[in-house]
């Protein structure tokens, strides 16, 4: 009886050793069901150029008579559009913005002129040159030749006239170094401490511009008195087209 009991105990022990417990460590190579599968992120959409331009910092100065002049801008737009001429040497832009002048000081109410406009720079200028011209030459050269037997003392059988021509041609392109074109949109005469100019959907166009072009806005504030004038200019960012 003792031997049979020991055998039964040994068999039960063998079963306990070979059986895997329910809480055994998971297989490290198996995928984790709790980990979500990362979704592919689509490429970011390419931003569309809406023509908006970040304005530069305000410009300020102080006149000899103690007045402080300031020029600033906001909400600027410079959008290139196809010119009506469809020529590759033409440039056209739709521009806009709000331009402000400010004057502070003591004395009579200030007055003067507030000018706002745009500057366009061209890499190559064709507007003041001869542009594209065609050159050519043409001519006619008559000639006479004999045909038949050609022996000493023997007249030829006949005379054969001939006419030859020559034609030559070429193209000449007149180019000049780059030029900066200034387009004043308005010259506002003002009286008071806060002149302003608002521009919307204004078209600026230039012809004879080859290569890269650049555009920027400008504003000039002039304070006038009987004794003198104080002039302050502000320039926007330069946009490459």
Backbone torsions as a table, in degrees:
resi	resn	phi	psi	omega
1	UNK	NA	-37.0	179.9
2	UNK	-67.0	-38.4	-179.4
3	UNK	-66.5	-41.8	179.0
4	UNK	-64.9	-38.9	178.5
5	UNK	-64.6	-39.6	178.5
6	UNK	-65.3	-37.4	178.5
7	UNK	-65.5	-40.1	179.2
8	UNK	-64.6	-40.8	177.7
9	UNK	-63.4	-40.7	179.3
10	UNK	-64.3	-38.9	179.9
11	UNK	-66.6	-42.9	178.1
12	UNK	-63.2	-40.2	178.0
13	UNK	-63.4	-37.6	178.6
14	UNK	-66.6	-38.4	178.4
15	UNK	-67.2	-37.1	179.4
16	UNK	-67.0	-33.3	-178.7
17	UNK	-74.4	-41.5	-174.5
18	UNK	-81.0	-21.7	-179.3
19	UNK	-78.3	132.7	179.4
20	UNK	-82.1	130.5	179.7
21	UNK	-70.7	158.7	-177.9
22	UNK	-68.9	-23.1	-178.3
23	UNK	-99.2	27.2	-179.8
24	UNK	-67.6	152.3	-179.7
25	UNK	-62.2	139.0	179.7
26	UNK	-71.1	160.4	178.7
27	UNK	-68.0	120.9	-178.1
28	UNK	-65.1	-20.9	-179.2
29	UNK	-84.4	-11.2	-178.8
30	UNK	-78.5	145.1	178.9
31	UNK	-68.7	147.0	-179.3
32	UNK	-87.1	116.1	-178.0
33	UNK	-67.5	-23.5	-177.5
34	UNK	-79.6	-15.4	-178.5
35	UNK	-84.6	118.5	-179.1
36	UNK	-71.1	147.0	177.4
37	UNK	-77.6	125.7	-177.1
38	UNK	-69.2	130.3	179.2
39	UNK	-82.2	145.4	178.8
40	UNK	-70.4	132.1	180.0
41	UNK	-90.0	121.1	-179.6
42	UNK	-65.2	153.3	178.5
43	UNK	-61.6	142.4	-179.9
44	UNK	-65.7	140.2	-179.4
45	UNK	-65.2	140.3	179.2
46	UNK	-70.1	124.0	-178.4
47	UNK	-65.2	141.6	179.2
48	UNK	-91.0	134.3	179.5
49	UNK	-72.2	109.5	178.4
50	UNK	-93.2	5.9	177.0
51	UNK	85.5	-4.5	-178.2
52	UNK	-68.2	138.5	-177.6
53	UNK	-125.6	133.1	176.6
54	UNK	-76.1	122.9	-177.6
55	UNK	-74.4	148.6	177.3
56	UNK	-75.8	172.7	-178.6
57	UNK	-67.0	152.6	178.4
58	UNK	-60.9	149.3	175.2
59	UNK	-103.9	141.0	-178.1
60	UNK	-143.6	152.7	177.1
61	UNK	-156.7	166.9	178.7
62	UNK	-122.6	128.6	-177.1
63	UNK	-81.2	162.1	179.6
64	UNK	-61.2	-24.2	-179.7
65	UNK	-90.2	12.5	172.8
66	UNK	93.6	4.0	179.5
67	UNK	-90.0	143.1	176.6
68	UNK	-103.5	125.0	-179.2
69	UNK	-109.0	137.6	179.7
70	UNK	-138.4	138.0	176.6
71	UNK	-128.6	133.8	180.0
72	UNK	-145.7	170.1	-179.8
73	UNK	-146.9	159.9	176.6
74	UNK	-157.0	164.9	176.7
75	UNK	54.4	44.4	-178.8
76	UNK	-82.1	144.0	176.8
77	UNK	-136.2	133.2	176.5
78	UNK	-140.2	97.0	-174.2
79	UNK	-114.2	119.1	175.7
80	UNK	-72.5	138.8	178.0
81	UNK	-132.7	162.3	179.0
82	UNK	-70.2	129.6	-179.9
83	UNK	-71.2	155.4	179.5
84	UNK	-66.0	-27.8	-178.8
85	UNK	-74.8	-17.6	-176.6
86	UNK	59.5	15.3	178.9
87	UNK	-84.2	142.4	-179.1
88	UNK	-71.6	-14.3	179.3
89	UNK	-94.6	8.2	178.5
90	UNK	-106.6	145.7	178.2
91	UNK	-128.9	136.5	178.2
92	UNK	-142.0	140.5	-176.9
93	UNK	-136.1	148.3	168.1
94	UNK	-102.2	122.7	-173.5
95	UNK	-125.2	163.5	177.7
96	UNK	-175.3	171.7	179.8
97	UNK	154.5	171.1	176.7
98	UNK	-117.6	126.8	-175.6
99	UNK	-122.6	129.2	-173.1
100	UNK	-123.2	140.4	170.4
101	UNK	-114.6	148.9	179.9
102	UNK	-141.7	134.0	179.3
103	UNK	-131.0	133.1	178.8
104	UNK	-136.9	136.2	-179.7
105	UNK	170.2	-173.8	-179.0
106	UNK	-111.8	148.1	179.5
107	UNK	121.7	-161.0	-179.0
108	UNK	-65.7	159.1	178.2
109	UNK	-60.6	130.9	-176.0
110	UNK	-70.9	156.4	176.8
111	UNK	-148.5	160.6	179.8
112	UNK	165.0	-147.2	-177.6
113	UNK	-130.3	136.0	176.0
114	UNK	-116.6	109.0	-176.8
115	UNK	-105.0	135.3	178.9
116	UNK	-132.9	137.5	179.6
117	UNK	-167.8	-161.5	-176.1
118	UNK	-138.8	153.4	176.2
119	UNK	-121.5	134.0	177.5
120	UNK	-122.7	124.1	178.2
121	UNK	-104.7	133.9	179.6
122	UNK	-112.4	140.1	177.0
123	UNK	-67.7	-41.2	179.2
124	UNK	-133.2	133.8	-177.8
125	UNK	-106.4	126.1	175.9
126	UNK	-114.7	-0.3	-174.4
127	UNK	-72.7	-28.3	-177.4
128	UNK	-110.1	14.1	177.3
129	UNK	-112.2	-176.2	179.9
130	UNK	-76.5	-5.7	179.2
131	UNK	70.1	-141.2	-179.7
132	UNK	-101.4	122.0	179.5
133	UNK	-126.5	149.1	178.5
134	UNK	-103.8	133.9	177.6
135	UNK	-121.5	147.3	-179.1
136	UNK	-163.6	158.1	176.5
137	UNK	-134.0	148.0	177.4
138	UNK	-145.9	144.3	-179.8
139	UNK	-155.9	160.9	-180.0
140	UNK	-126.5	132.5	178.7
141	UNK	-125.3	105.6	178.5
142	UNK	-75.6	154.5	178.0
143	UNK	-151.8	157.7	-179.5
144	UNK	-130.3	136.6	178.4
145	UNK	-137.4	155.5	179.5
146	UNK	-97.5	153.1	173.8
147	UNK	-135.7	154.1	-177.7
148	UNK	116.9	-165.1	-179.4
149	UNK	-73.4	138.9	-179.6
150	UNK	-121.7	85.4	176.2
151	UNK	-122.6	154.0	178.5
152	UNK	-59.3	132.1	179.2
153	UNK	80.7	-0.5	-179.4
154	UNK	-109.8	124.6	179.5
155	UNK	-70.3	147.1	176.9
156	UNK	-67.8	157.0	179.4
157	UNK	-68.9	-28.8	-179.3
158	UNK	-172.4	177.9	179.3
159	UNK	-119.9	133.4	-177.8
160	UNK	-115.8	106.9	176.3
161	UNK	-78.4	154.2	179.7
162	UNK	-147.3	153.5	178.5
163	UNK	-129.4	129.2	178.1
164	UNK	-119.2	152.1	-179.1
165	UNK	-135.3	158.4	176.7
166	UNK	-139.8	138.0	-179.6
167	UNK	-131.7	132.6	176.5
168	UNK	-137.6	148.3	-178.4
169	UNK	-150.0	166.9	179.2
170	UNK	-165.1	169.8	179.3
171	UNK	-123.6	131.0	177.6
172	UNK	-116.4	127.4	179.6
173	UNK	-113.1	118.4	179.4
174	UNK	-90.3	115.0	-178.9
175	UNK	-121.6	148.2	176.8
176	UNK	-131.3	157.2	177.9
177	UNK	-57.8	163.3	-176.1
178	UNK	-56.0	156.5	-178.1
179	UNK	-139.6	150.2	176.8
180	UNK	-106.3	123.1	-179.8
181	UNK	-103.1	130.5	-178.7
182	UNK	-107.4	127.2	-179.1
183	UNK	-120.8	95.4	175.1
184	UNK	-71.7	123.3	177.6
185	UNK	-81.1	-41.6	180.0
186	UNK	-155.1	153.2	172.7
187	UNK	-128.0	92.2	-172.5
188	UNK	-87.2	120.0	171.8
189	UNK	-80.8	128.1	-174.3
190	UNK	-127.4	163.5	171.0
191	UNK	-147.2	112.8	-175.6
192	UNK	140.3	173.7	-173.3
193	UNK	-89.0	-2.2	-173.6
194	UNK	-142.0	68.7	175.4
195	UNK	-71.9	151.2	179.0
196	UNK	-150.1	158.0	176.9
197	UNK	-138.3	129.3	176.7
198	UNK	-115.8	126.3	-177.7
199	UNK	-119.7	132.3	179.8
200	UNK	-138.8	131.8	173.2
201	UNK	52.3	45.0	-179.6
202	UNK	-97.6	132.4	-178.1
203	UNK	-97.2	131.1	174.8
204	UNK	-118.7	128.1	-175.0
205	UNK	-134.6	145.3	177.1
206	UNK	-142.8	143.3	178.5
207	UNK	-112.8	161.7	177.5
208	UNK	73.5	28.2	-178.8
209	UNK	-109.2	118.3	-177.1
210	UNK	-117.0	143.6	180.0
211	UNK	86.6	-160.2	-179.6
212	UNK	-69.3	148.6	176.4
213	UNK	-130.6	155.9	-178.2
214	UNK	-134.0	146.4	-180.0
215	UNK	-135.4	144.9	173.9
216	UNK	-154.8	153.9	178.3
217	UNK	-91.5	162.2	175.1
218	UNK	-148.7	157.4	176.0
219	UNK	-146.8	135.6	-178.9
220	UNK	-126.1	123.1	179.8
221	UNK	-107.3	124.6	-180.0
222	UNK	-117.7	125.6	174.7
223	UNK	-107.9	121.4	-174.2
224	UNK	-112.1	140.1	172.0
225	UNK	-134.7	175.7	177.7
226	UNK	-67.8	-21.7	-177.1
227	UNK	-94.3	-27.0	-176.2
228	UNK	-178.9	-171.8	-179.3
229	UNK	-136.5	142.5	172.5
230	UNK	-112.2	128.0	-174.9
231	UNK	-122.8	130.3	178.0
232	UNK	-130.8	129.2	178.5
233	UNK	-115.3	143.2	177.2
234	UNK	-125.0	142.7	-179.1
235	UNK	-128.8	136.3	178.2
236	UNK	-81.6	-176.9	179.3
237	UNK	-69.6	152.4	178.9
238	UNK	-92.7	121.2	-178.9
239	UNK	-105.8	129.0	-179.7
240	UNK	-90.6	133.2	179.4
241	UNK	-113.7	NA	NA
